[in-house]
Amino acid sequence: EEENRLKEVHVQEMLERQLIELKEDLQAIENEKNKLNNQIDELKEQLQSKDKQIQIAEVGT
């Protein structure tokens, strides 16, 4: 009986540690996603700026 209880406690501790690790992994992935989205936004802005420059150049010719 006591042995089973110890096993249960051990399994529960192990699962709690795994859950903490998964939450940390998820947070790291979220941070990476946000960073990539910011890079995408910057690239879109650069692209729009280049498009504008091209349009201005075309109007000028």
Distance bins in CASP14 RR format, pairs under 12 A and 6 or more apart:
PFRMAT RR
TARGET T0000
AUTHOR 0000-0000-0000
RMODE 2
METHOD distances of the structure
MODEL  1
1 7 0 0 0 0 0 1 0 0 0 0 0
1 8 0 0 0 0 0 1 0 0 0 0 0
2 8 0 0 0 0 0 1 0 0 0 0 0
2 9 0 0 0 0 0 1 0 0 0 0 0
3 9 0 0 0 0 0 1 0 0 0 0 0
3 10 0 0 0 0 0 1 0 0 0 0 0
4 10 0 0 0 0 0 1 0 0 0 0 0
4 11 0 0 0 0 0 1 0 0 0 0 0
5 11 0 0 0 0 0 1 0 0 0 0 0
5 12 0 0 0 0 0 1 0 0 0 0 0
6 12 0 0 0 0 0 1 0 0 0 0 0
6 13 0 0 0 0 0 1 0 0 0 0 0
7 13 0 0 0 0 0 1 0 0 0 0 0
7 14 0 0 0 0 0 1 0 0 0 0 0
8 14 0 0 0 0 0 1 0 0 0 0 0
8 15 0 0 0 0 0 1 0 0 0 0 0
9 15 0 0 0 0 0 1 0 0 0 0 0
9 16 0 0 0 0 0 1 0 0 0 0 0
10 16 0 0 0 0 0 1 0 0 0 0 0
10 17 0 0 0 0 0 1 0 0 0 0 0
11 17 0 0 0 0 0 1 0 0 0 0 0
11 18 0 0 0 0 0 1 0 0 0 0 0
12 18 0 0 0 0 0 1 0 0 0 0 0
12 19 0 0 0 0 0 1 0 0 0 0 0
13 19 0 0 0 0 0 1 0 0 0 0 0
13 20 0 0 0 0 0 1 0 0 0 0 0
14 20 0 0 0 0 0 1 0 0 0 0 0
14 21 0 0 0 0 0 1 0 0 0 0 0
15 21 0 0 0 0 0 1 0 0 0 0 0
15 22 0 0 0 0 0 1 0 0 0 0 0
16 22 0 0 0 0 0 1 0 0 0 0 0
16 23 0 0 0 0 0 1 0 0 0 0 0
17 23 0 0 0 0 0 1 0 0 0 0 0
17 24 0 0 0 0 0 1 0 0 0 0 0
18 24 0 0 0 0 0 1 0 0 0 0 0
18 25 0 0 0 0 0 1 0 0 0 0 0
19 25 0 0 0 0 0 1 0 0 0 0 0
19 26 0 0 0 0 0 1 0 0 0 0 0
20 26 0 0 0 0 0 1 0 0 0 0 0
20 27 0 0 0 0 0 1 0 0 0 0 0
21 27 0 0 0 0 0 1 0 0 0 0 0
21 28 0 0 0 0 0 1 0 0 0 0 0
22 28 0 0 0 0 0 1 0 0 0 0 0
22 29 0 0 0 0 0 1 0 0 0 0 0
23 29 0 0 0 0 0 1 0 0 0 0 0
23 30 0 0 0 0 0 1 0 0 0 0 0
24 30 0 0 0 0 0 1 0 0 0 0 0
24 31 0 0 0 0 0 1 0 0 0 0 0
25 31 0 0 0 0 0 1 0 0 0 0 0
25 32 0 0 0 0 0 1 0 0 0 0 0
26 32 0 0 0 0 0 1 0 0 0 0 0
26 33 0 0 0 0 0 1 0 0 0 0 0
27 33 0 0 0 0 0 1 0 0 0 0 0
27 34 0 0 0 0 0 1 0 0 0 0 0
28 34 0 0 0 0 0 1 0 0 0 0 0
28 35 0 0 0 0 0 1 0 0 0 0 0
29 35 0 0 0 0 0 1 0 0 0 0 0
29 36 0 0 0 0 0 1 0 0 0 0 0
30 36 0 0 0 0 0 1 0 0 0 0 0
30 37 0 0 0 0 0 1 0 0 0 0 0
31 37 0 0 0 0 0 1 0 0 0 0 0
31 38 0 0 0 0 0 1 0 0 0 0 0
32 38 0 0 0 0 0 1 0 0 0 0 0
32 39 0 0 0 0 0 1 0 0 0 0 0
33 39 0 0 0 0 0 1 0 0 0 0 0
33 40 0 0 0 0 0 1 0 0 0 0 0
34 40 0 0 0 0 0 1 0 0 0 0 0
34 41 0 0 0 0 0 1 0 0 0 0 0
35 41 0 0 0 0 0 1 0 0 0 0 0
35 42 0 0 0 0 0 1 0 0 0 0 0
36 42 0 0 0 0 0 1 0 0 0 0 0
36 43 0 0 0 0 0 1 0 0 0 0 0
37 43 0 0 0 0 0 1 0 0 0 0 0
37 44 0 0 0 0 0 1 0 0 0 0 0
38 44 0 0 0 0 0 1 0 0 0 0 0
38 45 0 0 0 0 0 1 0 0 0 0 0
39 45 0 0 0 0 0 1 0 0 0 0 0
39 46 0 0 0 0 0 1 0 0 0 0 0
40 46 0 0 0 0 0 1 0 0 0 0 0
40 47 0 0 0 0 0 1 0 0 0 0 0
41 47 0 0 0 0 0 1 0 0 0 0 0
41 48 0 0 0 0 0 1 0 0 0 0 0
42 48 0 0 0 0 0 1 0 0 0 0 0
42 49 0 0 0 0 0 1 0 0 0 0 0
43 49 0 0 0 0 0 1 0 0 0 0 0
43 50 0 0 0 0 0 1 0 0 0 0 0
44 50 0 0 0 0 0 1 0 0 0 0 0
44 51 0 0 0 0 0 1 0 0 0 0 0
45 51 0 0 0 0 0 1 0 0 0 0 0
45 52 0 0 0 0 0 1 0 0 0 0 0
46 52 0 0 0 0 0 1 0 0 0 0 0
46 53 0 0 0 0 0 1 0 0 0 0 0
47 53 0 0 0 0 0 1 0 0 0 0 0
47 54 0 0 0 0 0 1 0 0 0 0 0
48 54 0 0 0 0 0 1 0 0 0 0 0
48 55 0 0 0 0 0 1 0 0 0 0 0
49 55 0 0 0 0 0 1 0 0 0 0 0
49 56 0 0 0 0 0 1 0 0 0 0 0
50 56 0 0 0 0 0 1 0 0 0 0 0
50 57 0 0 0 0 0 1 0 0 0 0 0
51 57 0 0 0 0 0 1 0 0 0 0 0
51 58 0 0 0 0 0 1 0 0 0 0 0
52 58 0 0 0 0 0 1 0 0 0 0 0
52 59 0 0 0 0 0 1 0 0 0 0 0
53 59 0 0 0 0 0 1 0 0 0 0 0
53 60 0 0 0 0 0 1 0 0 0 0 0
54 60 0 0 0 0 0 1 0 0 0 0 0
54 61 0 0 0 0 0 1 0 0 0 0 0
55 61 0 0 0 0 0 1 0 0 0 0 0
END
